[in-house]
């Protein structure tokens, strides 16, 4: 093979490589420009709501069997175990507003009745609400679901839903979150 044929062959190989690289760039660009199919959206639905202004009594029971109760008298919340205990009313009512002003939402209702598998035989948090009109509601948070960052929830003991696990944490706050020191009123 003479030098001229070698140069022509090298030139053809370089041209083929350049053409191949150009086609690859065009293909990759087209793939990026093509719209991807969006993930299917899951519809959320309301499973529980209450007006926090109408709550007059709250009982909490936690998985560690600590129980706390608060009663609203003349617009002021009282810690039932120690009516003279000091805690921040504004922060407590702010927590109530933040927690109950938005309806509890879910994306999935569970048809299973295996209460033990869902953590309802030993629930993490039970919140019992009494309203001004005497209506009572019990909210129960069970164990974590197999889905990441979710837990089981029932607002009525019959219907079971999957909710964000952060809701359990929000409902699971204790009195100590609103106290600086266990001082009595007026001290």
C-alpha positions as a printed NumPy array, in Angstrom:
array([[  0.   ,   0.   ,   0.   ],
       [  1.462,   3.335,  -1.002],
       [  1.528,   6.468,   1.142],
       [ -1.258,   8.13 ,  -0.734],
       [ -3.649,   5.171,  -0.145],
       [ -2.628,   5.07 ,   3.528],
       [ -3.41 ,   8.789,   3.946],
       [ -6.742,   8.339,   2.179],
       [ -7.6  ,   5.348,   4.414],
       [ -6.652,   7.304,   7.562],
       [ -8.743,  10.237,   6.365],
       [-11.746,   7.933,   5.746],
       [-11.404,   6.347,   9.22 ],
       [-11.263,   9.823,  10.839],
       [-14.259,  10.922,   8.808],
       [-16.205,   7.787,   9.841],
       [-15.354,   8.365,  13.529],
       [-16.416,  12.013,  13.304],
       [-19.654,  11.053,  11.579],
       [-20.351,   8.363,  14.205],
       [-19.704,  10.804,  17.062],
       [-21.993,  13.375,  15.423],
       [-24.813,  10.839,  15.052],
       [-24.395,   9.798,  18.696],
       [-24.66 ,  13.43 ,  19.84 ],
       [-27.808,  13.914,  17.739],
       [-29.371,  10.745,  19.193],
       [-28.596,  11.743,  22.782],
       [-29.938,  15.25 ,  22.202],
       [-33.2  ,  13.856,  20.807],
       [-33.616,  11.556,  23.835],
       [-33.212,  14.511,  26.184],
       [-35.678,  16.613,  24.209],
       [-38.352,  13.926,  24.032],
       [-40.82 ,  14.421,  26.835],
       [-40.768,  11.718,  29.427],
       [-43.998,  10.225,  30.577],
       [-44.815,  11.804,  33.922],
       [-45.317,   9.537,  36.888],
       [-48.97 ,   8.898,  37.532],
       [-50.379,  11.303,  40.066],
       [-52.001,   9.913,  43.157],
       [-55.075,  11.727,  44.337],
       [-55.136,  12.686,  47.988],
       [-58.425,  12.794,  49.812],
       [-59.527,  14.249,  53.131],
       [-60.017,  11.721,  55.917],
       [-60.36 ,  13.941,  58.972],
       [-60.798,  17.588,  59.878],
       [-61.892,  19.535,  62.924],
       [-62.065,  23.191,  63.938],
       [-59.385,  23.647,  66.646],
       [-61.43 ,  26.447,  68.244],
       [-64.172,  23.935,  69.072],
       [-61.906,  21.459,  70.908],
       [-62.503,  21.615,  74.677],
       [-60.644,  18.514,  75.881],
       [-57.685,  16.466,  74.614],
       [-56.371,  13.164,  75.979],
       [-53.128,  11.696,  74.667],
       [-51.889,   8.2  ,  75.255],
       [-48.431,   7.366,  73.963],
       [-46.846,   3.992,  73.253],
       [-44.741,   4.435,  76.39 ],
       [-48.065,   4.634,  78.303],
       [-47.584,   8.261,  79.267],
       [-50.971,   9.878,  79.314],
       [-51.634,  13.584,  79.278],
       [-54.916,  15.487,  79.345],
       [-55.801,  19.118,  78.776],
       [-59.121,  20.884,  79.269],
       [-60.08 ,  24.293,  77.925],
       [-61.806,  26.496,  80.53 ],
       [-62.814,  30.067,  79.777],
       [-60.533,  30.097,  76.725],
       [-57.472,  28.888,  78.682],
       [-55.962,  25.42 ,  78.432],
       [-55.389,  23.638,  81.767],
       [-53.136,  20.633,  82.303],
       [-55.511,  18.213,  84.062],
       [-52.883,  16.416,  86.166],
       [-51.717,  19.714,  87.659],
       [-54.062,  22.661,  86.992],
       [-51.438,  25.092,  88.342],
       [-48.659,  23.875,  86.019],
       [-47.197,  26.554,  83.808],
       [-47.027,  26.092,  80.071],
       [-47.075,  28.472,  77.15 ],
       [-50.705,  28.987,  76.094],
       [-49.793,  30.789,  72.87 ],
       [-47.479,  28.021,  71.739],
       [-49.96 ,  25.323,  72.715],
       [-52.883,  26.987,  70.911],
       [-50.537,  27.663,  67.971],
       [-49.757,  23.949,  67.879],
       [-53.493,  23.173,  67.934],
       [-54.094,  25.582,  65.056],
       [-51.212,  24.21 ,  62.973],
       [-52.213,  20.62 ,  63.669],
       [-55.964,  20.816,  63.189],
       [-56.518,  23.707,  60.752],
       [-55.394,  21.579,  57.828],
       [-57.45 ,  18.473,  57.12 ],
       [-55.715,  15.11 ,  57.485],
       [-55.096,  13.795,  53.978],
       [-54.373,  10.314,  52.688],
       [-53.602,   8.726,  49.359],
       [-54.61 ,   5.207,  50.299],
       [-57.352,   3.454,  52.249],
       [-56.457,   0.014,  53.597],
       [-58.993,  -2.78 ,  53.309],
       [-57.11 ,  -5.174,  55.573],
       [-58.358,  -5.849,  59.082],
       [-55.051,  -7.216,  60.377],
       [-54.904,  -4.69 ,  63.21 ],
       [-51.889,  -6.322,  64.842],
       [-49.771,  -6.188,  61.677],
       [-50.592,  -2.494,  61.333],
       [-49.533,  -1.661,  64.882],
       [-53.   ,  -0.944,  66.263],
       [-52.846,  -3.524,  69.073],
       [-50.181,  -1.305,  70.68 ],
       [-50.622,   2.052,  68.931],
       [-47.889,   4.682,  68.994],
       [-50.22 ,   7.616,  69.665],
       [-53.909,   7.856,  70.592],
       [-55.514,  11.305,  70.657],
       [-59.032,  11.578,  72.072],
       [-60.811,  14.867,  71.301],
       [-63.954,  16.276,  72.895],
       [-65.697,  19.112,  71.076],
       [-67.882,  21.94 ,  72.448],
       [-71.039,  20.081,  71.428],
       [-69.944,  16.903,  73.27 ],
       [-68.896,  15.04 ,  70.115],
       [-65.931,  12.753,  70.771],
       [-63.372,  11.496,  68.268],
       [-60.435,   9.161,  68.755],
       [-57.468,   9.404,  66.397],
       [-55.133,   6.394,  66.467],
       [-51.685,   6.178,  64.872],
       [-50.418,   2.645,  64.329],
       [-47.095,   1.351,  63.146],
       [-45.054,   2.304,  60.105],
       [-46.129,   0.947,  56.744],
       [-43.837,  -0.806,  54.253],
       [-43.931,   2.44 ,  52.248],
       [-41.245,   4.931,  53.212],
       [-42.174,   7.678,  55.705],
       [-45.773,   6.603,  56.226],
       [-47.809,   5.07 ,  59.022],
       [-51.257,   3.615,  59.564],
       [-53.982,   5.922,  60.89 ],
       [-57.617,   5.532,  61.842],
       [-59.867,   8.466,  62.759],
       [-62.743,   6.248,  63.821],
       [-61.448,   2.768,  64.673],
       [-62.977,   1.315,  61.513],
       [-61.436,   2.916,  58.437],
       [-57.672,   2.607,  58.116],
       [-55.554,   4.935,  56.011],
       [-51.911,   5.512,  55.153],
       [-50.68 ,   8.972,  56.201],
       [-47.328,  10.735,  56.32 ],
       [-45.373,   9.615,  59.392],
       [-44.657,  13.271,  60.225],
       [-48.338,  13.552,  61.215],
       [-47.757,  11.015,  63.991],
       [-44.803,  13.054,  65.217],
       [-46.847,  16.273,  65.168],
       [-49.732,  14.687,  67.08 ],
       [-47.296,  13.04 ,  69.485],
       [-46.032,  16.224,  71.162],
       [-45.987,  16.214,  74.944],
       [-46.498,  18.895,  77.58 ],
       [-42.76 ,  19.214,  78.131],
       [-42.558,  20.783,  74.668],
       [-44.428,  23.82 ,  76.048],
       [-42.717,  24.223,  79.418],
       [-39.461,  25.95 ,  80.245],
       [-39.405,  24.819,  83.863],
       [-42.055,  23.012,  85.887],
       [-42.982,  26.163,  87.811],
       [-46.438,  26.956,  89.116],
       [-48.589,  29.823,  87.87 ],
       [-47.739,  33.132,  89.491],
       [-44.204,  32.163,  90.587]])
